[in-house]
Amino acid sequence: MHINQLFDLSGQVAVVTGGAGNYGKCIVEALLEAGATVLVSSRNVKRAKSELQIHFGYQDRLNVLPLDQEFPDSVDSFLFHLKQNYQKIDIYINNAVARPMNGYSGDIEQFRQSMEINATGMFYLLRGLSDWMAETGGGSVINIASMMGMKGPDYSNYKGTLMGDLPPDYFFHNAGLINLNKFMCKKFAGQKVRFNCISPGGLFNNQNEKFLENYCEKVPLGRMANHDDIKGLIVLLSSNAGAYINGENILMDGGLNA
């Protein structure tokens, strides 16, 4: 197969949770540019549509659907809508994340809510979509975790700033997602569904100047990720170009943790 065909996603249908977020927009852009139809889920459809319209303009291959992972009924409705309107889903990007916890000493109810959304709700949707993909011929699932799921925090990044009270739930659920990815890979052996994980480092978003200085001096490439850096990985793992990559967690951090 020609290399252009290997990376081509024309005719493919992709679901992206959290597609209106910072990394989410990069992911959506990559899938659209590769030819896929992209369905973005959001708790606030009106706001997500507005943000995506500003970023992408009008796209006949882009739609926003309501979903709140905290509530099983919302997940059920989302899956029902997909099955009623699409023959199959080819690509699922598990990217949505909520951050309700206000630092280490945040109220324990914040931790509980985080687990409801980022663990229980996330798995309920992941299981539902993965089962359906297996029933309809297979596809590619890409779980978006974080380098923070692979290591403890580096508090020296926050020296000289007012930042640094980091929420433990974020580390907890990203580490769990990386191992859940391996579980799903083995669970779906022989069913033509691939599971891979991307663990990005920090994305530049006009952060505190001192934080940027502290962080970037430790990165061999000398910078945080930009908006293009994740796009190639997304298309690779979504397409036939990555057809033999399965069960992997790819660290995308510019060499920070080398």
Backbone torsions as a table, in degrees:
resi	resn	phi	psi	omega
1	MET	NA	136.7	179.6
2	HIS	-63.2	147.3	-176.4
3	ILE	-58.2	-35.9	178.7
4	ASN	-65.4	-35.5	177.2
5	GLN	-69.7	-35.6	-179.4
6	LEU	-60.7	-36.0	-177.5
7	PHE	-94.6	-4.3	-175.3
8	ASP	-76.0	130.5	178.3
9	LEU	-112.6	18.6	179.6
10	SER	-58.9	133.0	-179.8
11	GLY	84.2	-6.7	179.2
12	GLN	-85.2	148.4	177.0
13	VAL	-113.4	125.5	-177.2
14	ALA	-119.5	138.8	171.2
15	VAL	-105.9	130.4	177.6
16	VAL	-126.3	111.9	173.2
17	THR	-82.1	144.4	-177.6
18	GLY	65.9	31.5	-174.8
19	GLY	-73.1	-10.0	178.1
20	ALA	-95.7	1.6	178.4
21	GLY	-80.3	-176.4	-174.8
22	ASN	-63.7	-56.5	175.6
23	TYR	-71.6	-31.1	-179.5
24	GLY	-56.8	-44.5	179.7
25	LYS	-62.3	-37.7	177.8
26	CYS	-63.5	-41.4	-179.5
27	ILE	-65.7	-46.6	179.0
28	VAL	-60.4	-43.4	179.9
29	GLU	-59.6	-44.3	-179.8
30	ALA	-61.1	-45.5	-178.1
31	LEU	-66.1	-41.6	177.6
32	LEU	-63.3	-44.5	-178.8
33	GLU	-64.9	-27.9	178.3
34	ALA	-85.2	-3.3	172.5
35	GLY	106.7	0.8	-176.5
36	ALA	-78.8	156.9	164.2
37	THR	-87.6	131.6	-171.9
38	VAL	-119.8	126.5	176.4
39	LEU	-109.1	114.9	-178.9
40	VAL	-100.1	133.6	175.0
41	SER	-100.0	148.7	179.9
42	SER	-156.3	148.7	172.3
43	ARG	-73.9	-24.1	-179.7
44	ASN	-126.5	89.8	-173.6
45	VAL	-61.8	-43.4	-177.5
46	LYS	-60.6	-46.1	-179.6
47	ARG	-67.0	-42.0	-179.6
48	ALA	-63.1	-42.6	178.6
49	LYS	-61.1	-40.7	-179.6
50	SER	-63.8	-45.8	-179.0
51	GLU	-65.3	-41.8	-179.7
52	LEU	-70.4	-34.4	176.8
53	GLN	-62.9	-42.8	178.1
54	ILE	-62.4	-40.8	-174.5
55	HIS	-77.5	-40.9	-171.7
56	PHE	-112.6	-15.8	-170.4
57	GLY	73.0	-163.2	-178.9
58	TYR	-76.0	132.0	177.7
59	GLN	-136.4	121.0	179.1
60	ASP	-76.9	-6.9	177.2
61	ARG	-106.6	19.0	-178.5
62	LEU	-130.6	129.0	179.0
63	ASN	-140.6	154.3	178.9
64	VAL	-118.4	131.2	-178.0
65	LEU	-122.8	147.4	-179.4
66	PRO	-74.6	137.0	176.3
67	LEU	-162.3	132.5	171.9
68	ASP	-128.4	105.2	-174.4
69	GLN	-62.9	-14.2	-179.5
70	GLU	-70.2	-22.0	-171.9
71	PHE	-119.9	119.8	-179.2
72	PRO	-56.1	-35.7	179.7
73	ASP	-62.0	-35.4	178.7
74	SER	-68.5	-40.4	176.5
75	VAL	-62.7	-44.4	178.5
76	ASP	-58.9	-44.3	-179.5
77	SER	-64.8	-39.8	179.1
78	PHE	-62.5	-47.6	179.7
79	LEU	-64.1	-40.2	178.8
80	PHE	-60.9	-44.7	179.4
81	HIS	-60.9	-44.2	-179.5
82	LEU	-60.8	-45.6	-176.5
83	LYS	-69.2	-27.5	178.3
84	GLN	-77.5	-25.9	-170.7
85	ASN	-114.8	-11.3	-178.2
86	TYR	-135.7	141.3	179.0
87	GLN	-68.8	-35.0	179.7
88	LYS	-163.3	163.3	171.0
89	ILE	-111.9	128.1	-177.0
90	ASP	-92.5	-30.1	-173.5
91	ILE	-138.2	132.5	174.4
92	TYR	-126.9	119.4	176.9
93	ILE	-104.1	107.1	-178.4
94	ASN	-85.9	88.6	-168.6
95	ASN	-118.7	-18.8	-174.1
96	ALA	-64.7	141.2	175.9
97	VAL	-149.4	137.1	173.3
98	ALA	-108.2	148.1	-178.7
99	ARG	-128.7	71.8	-176.4
100	PRO	-82.3	-9.6	-171.6
101	MET	-90.0	128.3	-178.5
102	ASN	-93.5	72.8	175.8
103	GLY	79.3	-178.8	-174.7
104	TYR	-58.9	-38.2	-175.5
105	SER	-94.3	14.1	178.7
106	GLY	-58.9	152.5	179.6
107	ASP	-53.8	139.5	-176.3
108	ILE	-62.1	-23.3	176.0
109	GLU	-63.4	-31.0	176.8
110	GLN	-66.0	-38.6	177.3
111	PHE	-65.3	-43.1	179.5
112	ARG	-60.4	-45.2	179.4
113	GLN	-62.4	-40.0	177.8
114	SER	-59.5	-42.5	179.9
115	MET	-68.5	-35.8	178.4
116	GLU	-61.0	-39.9	-177.2
117	ILE	-85.1	-52.7	-169.0
118	ASN	-85.6	-13.0	178.3
119	ALA	-118.5	-68.5	-175.9
120	THR	-62.4	-54.8	-179.0
121	GLY	-64.4	-40.7	179.0
122	MET	-59.7	-45.7	-178.5
123	PHE	-69.1	-36.5	179.7
124	TYR	-59.5	-43.3	177.9
125	LEU	-71.0	-43.3	179.7
126	LEU	-58.5	-45.0	179.6
127	ARG	-63.6	-46.3	-178.6
128	GLY	-61.8	-45.9	-179.5
129	LEU	-70.4	-39.4	-179.5
130	SER	-64.2	-43.7	178.1
131	ASP	-59.9	-44.2	-178.8
132	TRP	-66.7	-40.5	177.8
133	MET	-61.8	-40.1	177.9
134	ALA	-64.2	-37.8	-178.9
135	GLU	-71.3	-22.7	-173.4
136	THR	-112.9	20.0	171.7
137	GLY	111.7	-2.3	175.2
138	GLY	102.2	-173.7	-178.8
139	GLY	160.2	-166.2	-176.8
140	SER	-122.7	127.2	174.0
141	VAL	-110.0	128.8	178.0
142	ILE	-121.8	116.4	178.4
143	ASN	-93.6	125.9	179.1
144	ILE	-96.8	109.9	178.7
145	ALA	-105.2	-133.2	-179.4
146	SER	-164.9	153.1	172.4
147	MET	-60.2	-21.3	178.6
148	MET	-69.4	-13.2	173.0
149	GLY	-84.3	-3.3	-176.5
150	MET	-114.7	-11.3	-175.5
151	LYS	-151.9	164.6	174.3
152	GLY	-79.8	169.0	-178.0
153	PRO	-69.5	146.2	173.3
154	ASP	-102.4	94.8	-174.5
155	TYR	-69.4	-16.3	178.8
156	SER	-67.4	-18.7	176.1
157	ASN	-62.5	-23.7	-173.4
158	TYR	-102.8	5.0	179.8
159	LYS	-61.2	129.9	179.9
160	GLY	84.6	8.8	177.9
161	THR	-123.7	173.8	173.6
162	LEU	-94.4	6.9	179.2
163	MET	-87.9	174.4	170.4
164	GLY	120.9	-6.4	174.3
165	ASP	-86.4	86.6	-168.8
166	LEU	-85.6	142.0	-179.2
167	PRO	-82.3	125.9	-176.7
168	PRO	-68.5	-23.8	-178.2
169	ASP	-62.1	-34.3	-178.4
170	TYR	-63.7	-42.6	177.7
171	PHE	-67.0	-40.5	-176.9
172	PHE	-62.1	-53.2	-172.8
173	HIS	-76.7	-26.9	176.4
174	ASN	-70.5	-38.4	175.3
175	ALA	-63.2	-41.8	178.3
176	GLY	-64.0	-38.4	-179.2
177	LEU	-64.7	-38.4	179.6
178	ILE	-61.5	-41.9	179.4
179	ASN	-77.2	-33.7	175.7
180	LEU	-60.4	-35.6	176.9
181	ASN	-57.8	-41.5	178.7
182	LYS	-67.2	-40.6	177.6
183	PHE	-58.5	-47.9	-176.9
184	MET	-64.9	-36.9	176.8
185	CYS	-57.4	-47.8	-179.5
186	LYS	-73.3	-38.2	-179.2
187	LYS	-60.8	-36.5	-175.2
188	PHE	-100.1	20.6	178.0
189	ALA	-55.7	131.8	177.9
190	GLY	82.8	1.6	-176.8
191	GLN	-109.2	10.3	172.6
192	LYS	66.1	23.8	172.6
193	VAL	-112.0	123.5	178.1
194	ARG	-98.0	143.0	178.6
195	PHE	-126.1	122.2	175.3
196	ASN	-136.5	160.0	-175.7
197	CYS	-126.9	141.1	170.7
198	ILE	-116.2	129.7	178.1
199	SER	-115.5	91.2	-177.7
200	PRO	-76.4	156.1	165.3
201	GLY	-85.9	-161.8	-175.9
202	GLY	-70.0	141.2	176.3
203	LEU	-101.0	130.2	179.5
204	PHE	-61.8	127.8	179.9
205	ASN	-149.4	44.8	179.1
206	ASN	56.9	45.3	179.1
207	GLN	-69.2	171.9	176.4
208	ASN	-50.0	134.3	-174.3
209	GLU	-59.9	-41.3	-179.8
210	LYS	-68.4	-38.7	175.9
211	PHE	-60.1	-45.0	-179.8
212	LEU	-60.6	-40.9	178.6
213	GLU	-63.5	-47.5	-179.8
214	ASN	-60.9	-44.3	-175.0
215	TYR	-70.2	-51.4	-170.2
216	CYS	-69.6	-25.6	179.1
217	GLU	-69.5	-15.5	178.8
218	LYS	-93.8	-11.2	-176.4
219	VAL	-92.9	122.4	-179.8
220	PRO	-54.8	-31.0	176.6
221	LEU	-83.0	-5.9	171.2
222	GLY	75.8	16.7	-178.1
223	ARG	-157.0	166.9	168.9
224	MET	-81.3	170.3	177.6
225	ALA	-64.6	147.7	172.1
226	ASN	-105.6	-178.0	-171.8
227	HIS	-74.2	-11.7	177.6
228	ASP	-93.8	-17.3	-167.4
229	ASP	-64.3	-31.6	-178.3
230	ILE	-87.7	-15.1	-171.0
231	LYS	-63.8	-43.3	-179.2
232	GLY	-64.0	-40.8	178.2
233	LEU	-63.1	-41.7	179.9
234	ILE	-60.3	-48.0	-178.5
235	VAL	-68.4	-39.8	177.2
236	LEU	-56.9	-51.1	-175.3
237	LEU	-74.5	-20.1	179.3
238	SER	-84.2	-23.7	-166.0
239	SER	-107.0	178.5	176.2
240	ASN	-66.1	-18.0	177.2
241	ALA	-63.5	-26.0	178.7
242	GLY	-109.4	25.3	-171.8
243	ALA	-62.0	-20.8	-178.9
244	TYR	-109.3	15.0	175.5
245	ILE	-101.8	119.5	-174.5
246	ASN	-152.6	134.4	177.1
247	GLY	80.1	13.3	-174.9
248	GLU	-94.9	154.1	167.1
249	ASN	-119.7	115.6	-176.6
250	ILE	-102.0	118.5	178.7
251	LEU	-83.2	121.6	-177.4
252	MET	-119.6	84.4	-171.4
253	ASP	-135.6	14.9	178.6
254	GLY	68.6	14.6	-179.8
255	GLY	94.0	4.3	-176.6
256	LEU	-53.8	-41.8	-176.3
257	ASN	-103.5	20.8	178.9
258	ALA	-64.7	NA	NA
